[in-house]
Amino acid sequence: MSRFWQHIGRLGQGLGLALVLAVAAALPAGAQSTHTASDLTDRYYNTAADCGGPSRPAFLCSGVIFRGTRYSTAYHSWDPSPTSVRTGGVSFSYLRADARFENLAFNYHNGYTVYPIFGAPSWAMDFNFVCAFPLDGATDARTDQGCGRRTDDTTNRSAPCQSIGVLTAEQWLSTYQPHNSSTGFRACGFTVADHTNPPQGTAYAFQQVIRAMNQLGPVSLGQQNEMRAATWAQGIGDKLPIESFFYLANAGDQALLDARGDQADYYRTTGRFVPVIRMTLPTANKNATFHYVDADQAIKPAAAAACPQYIERGGWTTHPGSPHLSLSLVPTDCARNVAASAAGAVFAEVQAKFGATPQWHNPAGMAAQLSCHIEIARHKAEWNLEPDRRADSPEQTRREDCNPPFV
């Protein structure tokens, strides 16, 4: 057995690999697969100075925002790390045709990209990006979500740029390059948070980050920049604006294995398909590239669904004698006659219709209950999915007559 399938076997525990693959196999490919690479490419080449005004910095609509991560079966890569929880901020990098670098922090070889705020799906929460550095800002050792003064700085030189009168790329370079030509560890970061009103606006401030990178030349090419987002809550993966799980094309087999592992883990946890993207970082003479490769996917969406519609109507309700909410669904005649392998397509429609409602949670458990209804209770007048029930494997859920214990 390959190392990848050993990873997937561990991921399949709980929800069950069979359901993970069956659900994903029926998802529409057009919505979130090949066009993702095109979207990333378009944004990479979009070198807009702003997104429509002085308070709309370029990262809201252009460039590729991503976070390098390490795959593990012990945690979800999209949940904030203990350090991010402690500091109140999460680190990202920003890649664009005029903001190039050829290495990732800590030798990461995979991670995830996020949708820009202007263009994100309706279900996705907005990340609150608060500051940006032309180079790695060593933000774990700073105050104020990683945007403030370094804890060992007695000069205040590393305080937010605008607060100490550093407003342009030229001022940033003249202040810091003579002291520290290769890193930004003791440099200031530019405030870009949408609730602030820095001199000349947040769009101007972020543009100085890009301008400083270009003036740094080879120094900038050899080291990633850094953006900080306010730390979000644990366990809300289905609300995060994750666009793709990427891996570096020249980083070896493990990079792809890890991206696949994250993709399968995310699907198992949230019920949402996110594509794996092969990314090549730019060099001095070549631009970055982004490719969707079907063979790279651990979860492979199909091109079309078996029925034009699976759910005729549905809604949240409670049943007499029970305090637990139930999503009561009336399937179409077509849905009552689909093969068990179509459970994924049915659940994708259910999630599209009800996933944004405040009652929605435990998609893994509801997916297992739905699969059970299709296999042993397809002709019931209503299919009732109860998110408060335990997320058991499909096999165990069938043994429980589609009704695992409440938790």
N, C-alpha and C positions, 0 to 999 in steps of 0.2 A: 504494500500500500504506500502511495506517495505521501510525503510530508504534508502536502496540501490537504489531501483527503483525511489524514489524521486530524488536522486542524478542524476541518468541517465536521468530522464525526463528533468532536467534542462540542462544537457549536450547536449541533443538532439535538443535543440533550435538552429535554424540557419541551420545546415545541416539536421537535422531531424533524430530522433532515428530510424525510419524505414530503412533509407538508411544506417545508421551506422551498424545496425545489418545485413541487407541484404548484404552489401559489405563484412563484416567480415565473414559471414557465408560461403562464397564461397572461402575463401583464403586457400591455401594449408597448412595443418597442419605440414607436415614433416619438412619444412624449418625453422620454428621458434618457435616450441612449446616444444614437449617432449625432443628433443635433447638439448635444452637450459639448462635444469637441469643437464644433463650429462656433458655438457661443463663446467658448473660452478663447478661441483664436481671434474672433472679432473683437472681443474686449481687450485682448493683448495688444492689438494694433490700433486701438482707439486711444489716441494721445490727447484727448480733450483736456483743456485747462480746468474746466469745472463742468458741472452737470446742470447748468441753467441759472447760475447766480453766485454771488459772493459767499453765500451760506450753504452752498451745495458743492462740496469738494469732489474731486474727480473720482475717488474710490466708490462713490455712490452709484456710478453707472459705467465705469471703465476699469480696465486692468483685471488682474486675476489675484484675488485674495485667498490665501491658503495657509494651512497650519500643518507643519510636520509632526508626525506622531509615531508611536511604536505600537505595533499590534500585540495584544496579549489576550489570553483567555481569562485573565484575572480581573479585567476591567474593560469598559467601553472606551474606545479612543476618543470619542466625542465628548465625554464627560470631563469637566474641569479637573485638573490634577490637584493633589494636595497643596502644591506650591501656588497654583492659581487661586485656590480657595483662600489661602493665607494672605496673598497680596491683593486680591480683589480684581486681578486682571489676567487675561489670557493673551498669549503672544501669537501674532500672525505675521506673514510677510506679503508684500505687494509687488507683483511682477507685471511689467508692461514693456513695450518696445523701447521706451525711453527710461525705463527703470529696471535695468538688467543686473543680474548676478548669476554666477555659475555654481554656487554651493549653497547647501542648506545648513541650518544650525544643527549642531550635535551630530553631523553626518547622517541625518534622517534620509531615508530613501523612499518614504511614502507618507501619505497623510490625506487630507481632504481639502477640497475647494469649497467656497461658500458663494451663494448667489449674491450679486450686488443688491443693495437695498432697493434701487430703482430697477425693477425687473424680477424680483423674487416672487415665488408663488404665494397665493393668498393665505395658505396655511402656515407659512414660515414666519417666525418671529424675527424682528430686526435686532442685529447685534449693535451694541452701542460702542462704536469705535471712539476712543477718547484721546489718543495721541499717536504720533508717528515719529520715527527716527530714521535718518538717512542710512545709518549703519546699525548693527546690533547694539541695542541700548543697555544691555545687562540689566534688564528691567526687574529681575527677581530681587535685586538689591536696592530698589528704589521705593520711595513712599508714594502715596496717592495712585493706587492701582498700577504702579510701575511707571508712572508718568512724571513723578516728582524728583526731588533731590535724592542722590545716592545717600544711603545711611552713613557712609564713611566720609562724606564730603563736608569739610568745614568751611569751604569758600562760597558755597551756594552757586558755584559755576554750573552744576548739573540740574538746577531747578528748571521748570518749564521755560522754554525759550522766550515766549512773549513776556513772561513775568520779569525777565532780566534784560529786556531790551534787544534781544536777538530776534529780528523780524525777517531777515532775508538769508538766502543761501550764502551770499558773500560774507555776511556777518557771522554765520555759523562756521564757515571755513576759517575765517581769520581768527576766530576765538579759540577754536579747538584743534585745528590741524597742526599748528606749531608745537602743541603740547603732546599730541597723541595722534600721529599720522596714520596709524593703521586701524584703529578701532574707535567706536563712539561710546565706549563704556563710561566715560566721564563727561560726555557731551550732553547738551540739553535736547529735549524732544519738543516738537511743535504740537500745541494743543489743537485738536480738530473736532472736539465733541460738539454735538449739535445744540447743546444748551448753553454754549459759551459764545462770546462775541469778541474774539481777539481782534487786534488792529488789522484792518483791511479784509477781515473775514476768514472763515475756515478754509475756503477754497484756495485763497492766496497762501495760507499757511501750508497746506498740503503740497501745493505746487513748489514751495521752497525745498521740501524734502526731495522731490524729483530733481530739481535743479542742482541741489547739493550733490546728489548721487552722480550726475553727469559731470560735474566739475571735479569730483574726486577721481574719476577715470578708473585706472586699474585697481585702486584700493576698493572702490565700490563694487567692481566686478567680482572681486574675490570674497566678498562678504555680503550676506543678506541684510536687507533693511528690516525694520521691525515696526509693527503696528500693535497697539494694545486695545482689546475690547474688554468691557466690563464683564466680570465673571457671571455666568448664568447658573441656574440651579442644576443639580444632579438629576438624572432620570427623566429628562424631557427631550430625548432624542428625536421623537416624532415631530417636534415643533422647531427644531433647529434648521437653519437655511443651508443644509448640506447639499451641494450640487453634484459632487463626484468624489470618489476615492481614487487618488492618483498614485502612481508609482513612477520612479525615474527609470527611463528606458535603459540607461547604461549602468544600472546599479546591481545587476545580477538577479538570479532567480528568486532570491528571498524577498526582494522588493515586491514582485508580483504576488508571491504567496501571501505576503502581509496585506496587500491591498485587497486581495480576494477574501482573506479572512475578515477584514473590516466590513466588506460589502455583505458577506453572509451574516455576520453578527448584527449589522444594522437591520437587515431584512428580518432576521429572526426576532429582533427586539421591537421593531416598529411596524413591520408589515409593509414597509415602503421600499421600492426598488430604487437604488442609486447606482449609476454605472461606474465601472472602473475605467479610468482614463490613463493612457500612457503619455507621460510628459517628458519632454527633453528640455532641459534648461538652456538658456542662451549662452553664447560665448561672445567674444569681442566682435566676431565676424558673422555669426549666425544667430538668427532669432529662435525663440522658443517654439516648440511644436506641441500639439495636443491631438491625440488620436484615440478613437474608440475602436477597439479590436474585439470582435465577437468571441474569439478564442480566449481572451483574457478574463471573461466574465465567469464568476462562480455561479451567479444567478443570471439565467438567460431568459429575457422576455421573448414572447412569441409575437408575431407580427399582427395577429388579429384574435379577437375573442370568438367563442363559439355561438353566442347569442347576441342579438342587437341590444337586448336589455335583460338583466337578471332579476332585478327587484322592481316589482310593480309599485309598492308603497311601503312605508315603514315609519316608525317613530319610537321615542322613548316612553316607557310606561312602567307601572308597578302592578303586580298581580296580588289578588286578595290574600291576606295573611303573610305577605313577604315584604320586608322593607327594602329589598334590593331592586335596583333599576334593571330593566330589561329592554333591549333593542328588539322590538317586535317587527319582523319582516314578512311581507307577503311576496313570495317569489312568483315570477312569471311562469307560464306553462313550459316555456323553453328551459328555464332554470331547473324545473323539476325533472327534466329528462337528460341533463348533461352527465357526462362521465365524471367519475370521482376526480380525475386529473384536472378538471376545470375549476376546482375549488378556488384556485388562486384568482382566476378572472372574476369569479363571483365576489370574493372578498375585496378585490380591488375596487369594484363598483360600490360595495357597501362603505368602504373607507372614503371613497370620493364623495359620497353623499352625506355621510354622518361623521367623518373624522374630525371636522372642525367644531363639532358641538361640544359644549363644556362637559357633557357626561361621558365622553369618549375616553377610555383608558384600557390598559391591558389588551392591546391588539393581538398579542400572541395567543392569549386564552380564547378570545372571541374567534380567531381564525381556526383554532382547533375545534371549537364548538360548531362552527359553520361547516367544516369538513365532515364532522360527524353527522350533521343533519343530512348532507347530501348523500352520505353512504348508507345510513340506516333509518332516516326519518324524512325523506324528501317529500313525501306526500302529506305531511302534516299541514293543516291550514295555514299556520304561521310558524316561522322559524324564530325562536327566541334566543338571543345571545345576551348573556349576563356577564358583564365585565368584572363583577366582584367574585366570580368563580376562579378557582386555581387554574393556572396555565399548565395543564398536563399535556403529555404527548398525545398525538392523534389516537394511538392504539389504546392508551389508558382512558382517554375521553370516550371512546366507543364502549369500553367495558363499563363505563359509568353512565351509559345511555345518554350521552351528550351533556350530562349534568355533573361536572366535577364539584367537589366540596367548595363552599364559600370560604373565603379567607378574610 
